[in-house]
Amino acid sequence: MNLALNQLNLSQVASKTEVSVPQYDRENTEIGIVHLGPGAFHRAHQAVYTENALNLSGGNWGICGVSLRSATARDVLAEQNNLYTLAILDKNISYQVIGAVKELLVASEQTHEVITRMSAASTKLVTLTITEKGYCLAADGSLDLNHNDIKLDLANPSAPTSAIGFIVEALKTRQLNGISAFNVLSCDNVSGNGDKLRRAVLDYANQLDANLKSWIKNNVAFPNAMVDSITPKTEDYTIESVSKAIGMQDNWPIQREEFTQWVIENNWQGERPNWAAVGVIFTDDVEGFEKAKLRLLNCLHSTLAYAGSLAGFETVFDVTSDKGFYQFISKLASEEIIGSFNPPKELNAELYSKDIIQRFLNPNIRHLLAQIAFDGSQKIQMRILPTIEDNLRLGRSTTLLALSLACWFEFICQALKSGSEIVDPIASTLANMPQLKSNDVIEVVEAFLSIESIFDQTFRSNTQLKTQLANSLTALRLGDIKNISNIVDKLSA
């Protein structure tokens, strides 16, 4: 049996030349970052950038990871002195032991410890990966004061349960104790994440004390940010293969593709790790990077998820390896997505597009189409619909984008007809629309477009687009989607 991965045995890992280990004085590195939501993505992304910055430049930027509810990461990694292995699975496979995470707390069990850590003068930065649900926002972007967690926190601010409650309580404590504010950086895959988080924090603080709100407004930076790297969840085979490769038993490794990207708005106040030296892009145009990712990565991902599932494929690699589907998404990207937006000056959209499609062809990353297909009613609103709207406004083609959207339509229709589970926030709404089981494609298109929570008047009133959607749905039902090239050629003729 392998020795356990921990600080005591780390030198034996270091003797394996193919495994990288921390090069800084981990024991004497203080904690400077508190991260809320230390899940797989954080451990494979932000923690790795911080690790690399520590290796290069040092500094007191150790991380305290705070799980709001689950104790799994804390309990497993405690046995490993919070060390874990990053396995980069790509054309080249490499392993790196990450030591940046020095402490893990569970907020629901260790509320006082979390507030104390966040309030410490040594803590300069609070980062988050809590998903959009954790922001507790109402439909208009304000803090949802009727959210159960927010109501509980406002009733008892010193014992918060939400991320928003913890941030404000810690900032209030710092203000009372004369300690300068920390900055707050969202790392969630949410457009305008810093702006949304800032609104939630200020709205919450205003419920407690208008002076506190003003202090936060004047002293705390909430940069917008964009993150990207495909990070499948850790499976049993991940644990087995990584432990074998490093010669140590690692019970909580993480796997990731080689490509990684982190773009942060350049409106910083105060200190930060030397992230710029290890690949983080600081820019005035985070929105441009977000739009590029949503349209070129996420739109293509969702297109493959629905079209590929209809064709019987299981993973992104499988469907992209098919010549017809490869040509379909390449044409979609070059002819209808690139040109629909203005990319930031730091990004070459054509090269970025080609790099993304090559990422899909990574045989070592098993990214399930079914997983990407979840919550389609929400995802298409960010990934597909804005591109269609912009192309209509610019007089550009929407033929292939209509096919992409029609694939989601047909994906839902087939699930309803077969009685398969639909994982979507509006699953019950879809299930109660008998028109979606119709053989009349025009009736199906009209039914989908009538869902006001998804489609606005732009879609309902555009006869050309509705015709394209009906034609695409007809082609999907009459043709063999496994031969997607024929469908694309027919619709493009």
N, C-alpha and C positions, 0 to 999 in steps of 0.2 A: 504494500500500500504506500502511496506517495506521502511524503511529509506534508503538513498543512502549510499553505501560503500564509505567512505572517512576517512581522518585522524581524524576528529572530532568525528565520530561515531565508530572508531575502538575499543574503550574500550567495547562497547556493543557486538561486535563480540567476543572479548576475553572472555566474560562471558560464551560463549557457549563452554563447555569443549572439544567438538569434533572438534573444529576449531582452528588451530594454527595461531598465529599472530606474527609479528616481536618482538623480545626480546631485540633489541639493540636500541640505541638512534637515531632513524631515522632522526630526524630534524637536528642533529648536525653531521651526517655522510656526509663527503664530497664526491664528485664524483671523482672516480679514474679510471673508465672504460668508454670508449665510444664504444658503440656497433652499427655497421652499419647493418641494416636489422632486426629490433625488431619484427619479426613475431611470429607466434604461437610457432615454435620450440624453438626459443631463450627464450621466456617467460616461457616455460615449462621445459627448460633444463639448459642452462648456468646461467640464472638469478636465478634459484632455487638453484643451487650449491653455487652461490655467497651469496644468502640469508642465506643459512645454515651456510656458513663460517662466515658471519657477526653475526649470532646468537651465534655461538660458540666462536669466537675470536675477533669480532669487527673489527676495522680498517676503513680507509677511502676508501671504495670500492663501493660506490654508483655507479649506472649505468646511463649514459645518452644514451638513445636509439635514433638513427638517422635513420629515414626512408628517403630513397633517393628521393621518389616521393609521396607516398600515405600519406595523412594526417589523415586517419581513426583512427589509434591507438592513435595518439596524441590528437585528438579532443574528442574521447570517454573517454580516461583515464584522461584527464585534469579535468573532472568533479569528478573524484575519487581520486584526488591528486596522480595519477599514481599507486594507489593500485589496485590489482586484485587478484582473487582467483585461485589457482591451485587445481583442483579436480583430485585425483588419483583414477581411476576407475579400480578396480581389484577384487580379491577375497575379499580383505578388501578395503572399500571405505573411503577416508579421504580427508580433506580440509585444505588448508594452504593459508593464505593471504600473498602475496609477496609484500615486500616494497623496494626491492633492486633497482628497477627502479625509480629514483628520478626525471628524466627529459626526455621529449620526444621532439625532434626537427624534422622538415621536411626540408631536405637539399635543395630542389628546391625552397623553400620559405624563408629559413633562412640560406643562405650560410655563411654569416659573422659570425653568432652565432655558427655554426657548426665548422668553422675553429678556432674561438676563444676558444671553449671548447676543441678541439683536441690539441690546441697549449698550453693550460694552464699547468703550471708546476705540478699541482696536478694530471693531467691525466697521468697514468703510463702504460696504456694498451689500445689498440684498438682491438676489436674482431669483427668478421664478420659472418653473415649468409646471403649471397647474391646470392647463387646458382652459379654454374660454369660459367653461362653466364656473371655474374658480373665481372669476372676476365678479360674479353675482350682479350682472348688469340687466337692466330692464331693456325693453325693445328700443327705446329712444337713446340708449347709450348711457343713461344715468345709472347710479347705483339703485338696485332694486331693494327698496326699503321693506318690501313685503317678503323678501327671501328669508327663509327660516333661519339660516345661519346668521344673517345680518341682524335680524330681530333679536336673536339670542345674544349676539355680541354687544349690541347697543344697550341691552338691558343689564349686561355685566361685562363692561369693557376690559376689565383687568384679567378676565379669563376667556379670551377669544377662542373661536373655533375656526373662523375663516382666515384665509391669507390676508385679506384686507384688514380684518380686525387686528391681526398680529402686527402688521406693518405700522398701523396708526398707533397702537398701544406702545410699541417700541419707540417710535418717533416722539410721542408725548413724553415718555420717560426721559429721553435724551434732552428734550427741550427743558423739562423741569430741572434736570441735573446740569444744565449748561454744557452739554456735549454736542458737538457739531453733528448735523444730520448725515445719514448715509444716503447714497444714491440708490435708486431702485431700477433694475433692468429686467424687463420681461424677455424671456427666451421662448415664449410660446409661438406656435405657428398660427398667429392671428394678425391680420392686417391692422396696422396702426396700433400695435399692442401697447406701446408706451403711453400713447394718448389715452387709450381706453383705461389702462391701469391708473393713470394720473386722475382721470375723472372719478373713478370709483373711490380712490383714496381720499380725494378732496371732499367728495360728497359725504363720505363716512365721517371724516374729521369735522365737517361743518355741523353734523348732528351732535357732536360732543362739545365743540368749543370753536367759535369763529376765529379766535386768536390763533388756535392751533392750526386751523386751515390756512390762515395767512402765513404762518411760519413755514409750513410745509411747502406752500406755493412758492415762497421766496428762496427756499434753501435746498430743495430736493430736485434733482434732475431725474426725469423719466424718459430716457432715450427710447425711440422706436428701434426695433431690431428685426432682422430676418435670419433664420437659421435653416440649415439644410444638411442632411446626411441620412441615408437610408439605414435604419437601425432595427433589424428584426429582434423580437423578444428572445431572451435566453431560454433555450430548451435543454433537455437532459443531454442531448448529443453535444451541445455547446460546452457544457460542463466537462463532459468526458474528453472531448477533443482538445480543449484548452489545457486541462490538467495534464494530459499526456504530453502536450507540446512543451510546457514549461517545467515538467517534472515535479510539480507540486499540486496538491489538491486545492483547487479554487472552486468554491461552491457558489460563487456569484459573479462569473465573468460576464463580459458584454461583447457583442459582435457588431461590426459596422463595415460598410464599404469604405474604400480609400478616400473617395471624394468627400469633402466637408467644406462648409461655407458658413461664415458668421459675419454679418454686416450690421454695424451699429451706427446710429445717428451721432453725428459729431457735435453734440451739444453738452459735452461732459462738464461737470464741476468737480474739482478735487482729484484725488488719486485713483489709479486703476492699475491692474497688472500690466505687464509689458506685452499685451495681446497683439499689438500692431506688428511686433517683430516675429510673431509666429502665425501670421496669416489672417488675422481679423482685419476687415476693411472698415475704416471709419469714413463716413460719407455724409453729404448733405442730401442725398437722394435715396434714402432707404425705400421709399415708395416705388421707385423705379425698379429696384432689385426685387421687391415683393411681387410686383406685377409680372416681371420676367419669370419668376419662379412659378407663380400661380398659373400663368398661361402656357409656359413651355414644359415645365415639369409636371405640375399637378393636373393640368388639362389633359396632357397625353397619358398620364397615369390613369385617370378616370375613364378616358376613352378606351384604353386597353382593358380596364377592369370589366366594363360592361360588354364591349364587343368581344373580348377574349373569353369571357364567361359564356356568352351565347354560343361561341364556337367550341366550347368544351375544354379550353385551356385552363390550367390551374395556377400558374405563376407568371410573373412579369417576364422572367427569362424565357419561359416556354413560348409565350405568344409573340414576343419581340423577335425570337429566333425564326419565326415563320416569315418567309420572304414577303408575302402579301401584306401582312400586318406591319412589318417593318417599313415597307414602302408607303402604306397608308399614313402612319403617324409622321413619317418624314415629309410627305406632301402636305399634310395638315399643318405642320409646323412652318414649313417654308412658304406656303402659298396663302395661308389664312391667319396664322398667329403672328409671325414676324411681320411687322408693318402695321399691326393693330395698336401698337403702343410705342412710346419713345423710350428706348433703353437708357440707363444711366451711362454717363461718359466713361465709367470704368469697365463697362461690360460690352463685349462683342456678341451680339445676339445670335449670329449665325454659328459661331464656334460653340457658344453655350448650348445651343440647341443640339448640335451634333454630339457634344460631350454627354448630354443628358441621355440621348438614345443609346450611346455606348454604355452608360451606366446600367441601363436596363438589361444589357447583355452580359451581366456579371453572373457566371454560373454558380458562384459560391454564396450568393445571397438569395435565399428562398423567400421571396416576397409574394404572398398569396393575393391573387386577384380578389378573392372573397373579402379579404380584410380591407382592401382599398375601396371596394364597392359599398361598404357600410355607410349609412347616413348620406345617401346620394342627394336627397332633397336639399341638404345644407351645402354639400360640396359643390354641386353644379352651379350654385348661386355665386360662388367665388371663382370657380375654375373655368366655367364654360360660358355662362350667360353674359358676363361683361364683355368678353371678346366678340360675341355675336352682336351685342348692342353697338360697340365701337365700329365694327365692320359695316353694319347697316348705316350708321351715321356717316362713315367715310366713303360709302358707295363701293365697298370691297366685297369680295365673294364670301358667302356663308354656306356654300354647298357641303363642304366636309364637316364644318361645325354643326350643321343641321343633322348630318349623319351621326356624329358623336352624341348629340342630344337624343336622337331617336333610338340609339342603342340603350340609353337609360330607360326610355319609355318602354321598349320591348323587354328589357330585363325585368322591369316591374310587372308588365303584363304577363309574362311567362310565369313569374313567381305566383301571381294571383290565380292564374288558371290551374297551376299544379298544386296549389296549397302550400307552397314552400314559405318558410319564414322570411319576412322582410325586416331587415335591421335598419330602421329609419325612424326619426322622431315623429314623422307623420304616417307611420305604418297603418294606424287605425283609419285615418282619413282615406288613404289609398284603398284599403280593404272595403270601404263603404262606398266605392264608386263603381257601380256595375258597368258603366260605359267602358271601363278599362279592360273588360273581358270581351268587348265587341270585336267582330271581324271587320268592321267598317273603320278603316284607318283614319278617315276624316273625323269620325266621332271620337276616336281615341285621342287624336291630337287636340281637338277642342276641349276634351275633358281635362287633359293635363294642363293646358294653358289657362283653364278656368281656376286653377289653384292660386289664389291671390297672394298667399304667403310666399310663393316662389316667383310667379310671372307677373310682370306689370303690363300696362296697356301697350307698351312697345311691341310685345310679342303677340298679344291678342289681336292687334289691329293691322299687323303686317301680313298681307295676303301672300306675298312672295315667300316669306319665311314659312308660313303655314303650308304652302304647297310643297316646299322643299322637305319639310318634316313628314308630310304625308307620303311623298315619293320615296323618302328614305325608309319609312316604316314598311311600305309596300315591297321595296327591294329586299329588306331584311326578311320579310315573311315569304317571299316568293323565291328568293335566291338562296344559294348555299353560302352562309356567312363564312364558312371555312375557306371559301374562295373569295375573300374580301376584295381582291383586285378587280374582279368582274363587277362587283357592286359599285365600287368607286368609279370605274370607267363608265358605267352606265349612267350614274348620276352626274358625272362631270361632262358628259357628251353634250 
